[in-house]
């Protein structure tokens, strides 16, 4: 193996880093690519898809992310879902964050145009809508529940799970309800 000077090693590392950065930038996914990969994973795992739409500035989106990542919740929902999220509500003035290309079109096609964030949908492995976070009038007030924190919002989220994850046990759904109730509002 030939001897490489520190300069040659540094130059090689710099070029490798630049190449990797360029490839990562060029390979930044669009929403269609994310959804295609998510559908493949869901089909292979025989799971449905839990897809959320949001934005970096959305506090309720971060609460929903925290809920999904919680060690008491994630293993339960992971049995039934492959997770994906698409940023579609970024502010035009925000120079650090941007919407995923094509995300708004997908959100609109799933009934989320202008409903607020997070907008949560549960899809079958083919990407067909099973249920969304838009609660019907029976769960007054009707509309997008976003992060389920109020009692009526928690009730609608639990209905969503009944439709999209009927295999969850009574104990598992009780764990989810209790977590949301403990971390939600009291109105």
N, C-alpha and C positions, 0 to 999 in steps of 0.2 A: 504494500500500500504506500503510495507516495506521501512524502511529508508535505503538509499544508501549513503555511504561515498563519499567524493569527489574523492577519489582514484578509487572507484568502478564506479562512473559516468565517470571519465576520461578514465578508461579502456574500458568501454562499448562504449563510443564515438570513441575511437581509433579503436576498433574492427569493429564498424559500418563503419567508414571511410575506413579502409583497405578492408573490404568486398565490399564496393561500388566501390573503385578504382579497385579492382581485377575484378569485374563484368564489369565495363566500359572497362577495357583493354581487357578482354576476348570477349566482345561484339563489339569490333572495327569492323566496317563494311568493307566488301570487295566491289569491284566495282559491282559485280553481285547483291549483296544485295541492294546497293544504287539504282541501276537501277530498280530492282524489285519493291522497294518501290515507286520510282518516277513514274513508269508505273501505279501502283495502284492508286496513287494520281491523275495522269493525267486522267485516265479512269473515276474515280469517279467524277472528276470536269469537265469532257468533255473539256479538254484542251490538247494542244500539249506540247511537252517538249523542253525547251531550255537548251542544255547541252554544257558546255564549258570544255575544257581540258587545263591545264596550270601547273604552278609551282610557288613556293613561291618567287623565284628570278625574275620572269617575270613582269617587270614594266607595260607592255601593258595588262597583265592579271589583275593587280590591277586597271588599268584605266577602263577596261571592267566591273569589279566588281563595281566600283564607278558609272559608267553609269547605271547599273542595279538597284543599290540601291537609285539612286537619287529620291527624292520625286515627281519630275515632270514626271519621266519616269516609275518608278516601278508600279504604279497603272495601267498604260496603258498596259504594257507588262504582268502584272499579270492577266489581263482579258483573255489572250490567252495562257499563258504558265505556266507550273510548271517548276521551275528552279533546276538545279543540276550542280555541277562541280566536276571534278575528277582530282586530281594532278597526272600527268603522266610524268612530265619532270624534276623531282627533280635530283639534282646532286648526284652522288655516294659519293662524299666527304662530303656532307652535313649531319652532324650527328643529326641535329634537325628536319629535314623534310624528309619524305619518300613518295614514290609513293603509291597510293592506290593499294592493291593487285588486279590483274586482270584488272586494268584500261587500261594498254597499249594494251591488247588484244581487248578491246572494241573500243578504239581509232583507232587502225589499221583496225578493221572490218568496221568502218564508214568512211574510206578513209583518215585518218589523219596521217598515218605513215610518219614521217619525214617532215611534212609540216610547223612546227613552232607553236608558241603559241601567243595568245590563238587560239585554234582551236575550232570553234563554229559550232554546228549542231542543227538543228531543226528537231524533230522526231514526229511521230504521237504517240498516247497513247500506242500503242503496241511496240514502240521502232523502228519503221521502218523510215529510213532516208527520210525526205522531201527535205531538202536542207542543204548544208554546206557552210562554209566560204571560200571555194575554188572558186574564181571567174573565169568564163570562159574568153577566150581571148577577147570577145567583151567588157569586162570591164577593158581593159589593164591597168596595166600588169596583166596577168592571174596568179592565185595562191592564196594562203591563205591570206585573207585580215587582219587576226588577229583583233586587236582592230580597228574599222573603224574610221580613222581620216582624211585621204586624200579624196578628192572629189570622186574619183572612188571607194574607199572602202565604203564610205557612200552610194553611189549609189547601190553597190552590196548588202549591208546590207538591204537597203530598198526593193530591189527585194526579198531578203530572207523573209522579213516580208510579202510581197504580197503573197508568196507561202504558208507560214506556219501560217499566221495570217490574212487572208483576211477580217475578221470581223472588223478589226480596221478601224476607220473612217478616213476621209481625214484630219480632224483636229488633230487626234491623231498621224497619221504618220507625219504630218507637225511638230508637237511638237518634235518627235523623231529626224527627219532630222535636225531641227534647233538646237537642243541640241548638236548633234554630230558635226555639222558644227561649232558651237560656241566653242566647246572644242577640235577641231581637228587641224590638220596642214593645211597650206595654199598651199601645193604643188600639 
